[in-house]
Amino acid sequence: MKKIEVTYEAMYPLQTGNYEQGEAAFILPVDELAAEYLVGKADRGAVNLVETALEVIEILRGRVYVRGSIKDIREAK
């Protein structure tokens, strides 16, 4: 297993009931082959799988993932 760090945009709830958009990051454990592929030149299908995971992760964090907002995917240290 390897870990990749994904940087993206998420919507944070405010006390007013509105949301504010800001940068977020998550370290995702993935298979070694998947990590090498995602850190290299990942196609849209592979990125879509990561986006689906981020949607669920952000729901569990009480936030909303902004689809299509991945800024960076790199191997985590």
Contacts in CASP RR format, 6 or more apart in sequence:
PFRMAT RR
TARGET T0000
AUTHOR 0000-0000-0000
METHOD contacts of the structure
MODEL  1
MKKIEVTYEAMYPLQTGNYEQGEAAFILPVDELAAEYLVGKADRGAVNLV
ETALEVIEILRGRVYVRGSIKDIREAK
1 29 0 8 1.000
1 30 0 8 1.000
1 31 0 8 1.000
1 32 0 8 1.000
2 29 0 8 1.000
2 30 0 8 1.000
2 31 0 8 1.000
2 32 0 8 1.000
2 35 0 8 1.000
2 36 0 8 1.000
2 75 0 8 1.000
2 76 0 8 1.000
3 27 0 8 1.000
3 28 0 8 1.000
3 29 0 8 1.000
3 30 0 8 1.000
3 35 0 8 1.000
3 75 0 8 1.000
3 76 0 8 1.000
4 27 0 8 1.000
4 28 0 8 1.000
4 30 0 8 1.000
4 35 0 8 1.000
4 38 0 8 1.000
4 39 0 8 1.000
4 73 0 8 1.000
4 74 0 8 1.000
4 75 0 8 1.000
4 76 0 8 1.000
5 25 0 8 1.000
5 26 0 8 1.000
5 27 0 8 1.000
5 28 0 8 1.000
5 72 0 8 1.000
5 73 0 8 1.000
5 74 0 8 1.000
5 75 0 8 1.000
5 76 0 8 1.000
6 25 0 8 1.000
6 26 0 8 1.000
6 27 0 8 1.000
6 28 0 8 1.000
6 50 0 8 1.000
6 54 0 8 1.000
6 70 0 8 1.000
6 72 0 8 1.000
6 73 0 8 1.000
7 23 0 8 1.000
7 24 0 8 1.000
7 25 0 8 1.000
7 70 0 8 1.000
7 71 0 8 1.000
7 72 0 8 1.000
7 73 0 8 1.000
8 23 0 8 1.000
8 24 0 8 1.000
8 25 0 8 1.000
8 26 0 8 1.000
8 54 0 8 1.000
8 65 0 8 1.000
8 66 0 8 1.000
8 68 0 8 1.000
8 69 0 8 1.000
8 70 0 8 1.000
8 71 0 8 1.000
9 21 0 8 1.000
9 22 0 8 1.000
9 23 0 8 1.000
9 24 0 8 1.000
9 65 0 8 1.000
9 66 0 8 1.000
9 69 0 8 1.000
9 71 0 8 1.000
10 21 0 8 1.000
10 22 0 8 1.000
10 23 0 8 1.000
10 24 0 8 1.000
10 58 0 8 1.000
10 61 0 8 1.000
10 63 0 8 1.000
10 64 0 8 1.000
10 65 0 8 1.000
10 66 0 8 1.000
10 69 0 8 1.000
11 19 0 8 1.000
11 20 0 8 1.000
11 21 0 8 1.000
11 22 0 8 1.000
11 63 0 8 1.000
11 64 0 8 1.000
11 65 0 8 1.000
11 66 0 8 1.000
12 19 0 8 1.000
12 20 0 8 1.000
12 21 0 8 1.000
12 22 0 8 1.000
12 63 0 8 1.000
13 19 0 8 1.000
13 62 0 8 1.000
13 63 0 8 1.000
14 20 0 8 1.000
19 64 0 8 1.000
21 66 0 8 1.000
23 71 0 8 1.000
24 58 0 8 1.000
24 63 0 8 1.000
26 54 0 8 1.000
26 57 0 8 1.000
27 76 0 8 1.000
28 50 0 8 1.000
28 53 0 8 1.000
30 38 0 8 1.000
34 46 0 8 1.000
35 75 0 8 1.000
37 46 0 8 1.000
38 46 0 8 1.000
38 47 0 8 1.000
38 50 0 8 1.000
38 73 0 8 1.000
39 73 0 8 1.000
39 74 0 8 1.000
39 75 0 8 1.000
42 50 0 8 1.000
42 73 0 8 1.000
47 70 0 8 1.000
47 73 0 8 1.000
50 70 0 8 1.000
50 73 0 8 1.000
51 65 0 8 1.000
51 67 0 8 1.000
51 68 0 8 1.000
51 70 0 8 1.000
54 65 0 8 1.000
54 70 0 8 1.000
55 65 0 8 1.000
55 67 0 8 1.000
57 65 0 8 1.000
58 64 0 8 1.000
58 65 0 8 1.000
59 65 0 8 1.000
END
